[in-house]
Amino acid sequence: MEREIFNKMHGRIVKSLLNAIVLAKLRERDSPMSGYDVITFIHKKFHIWVSLGTVYHLLYCMERDGLIKGSLSGRKRVYVLTEKGEETIKVILNAYEKIVSFVANLLK
């Protein structure tokens, strides 16, 4: 039962932080990522499957918000980090300790 509860919480946390995960991954990569690349990365790193609809909706919203920029590469759409996305992920990474403290306080 403990493992099942942990797995559900793990999935929820990853899904709720998908935008930060995508920004951080785009920041460290030298090449653009497609939606399929995002799904594959999430599965390999966190051992959960995220639906196509979830990922493509997220990428669309992030592009609309100016965090990433999409372009066609062959038959697929790929995304790179924008200046606004770079600034956003820097703020998130710099606030790491505050975020961990916030989550810890939520669970007390």
Secondary structure, DSSP 8 states (H G I E B T S, - for coil): -HHHHHHHHHHHHHHHTHHHHHHHHHHH-SS-EEHHHHHHHHHHHHS----HHHHHHHHHHHHHTTSEEEEEETTEEEEEE-HHHHHHHHHHHHTHHHHHHHHHHHT-
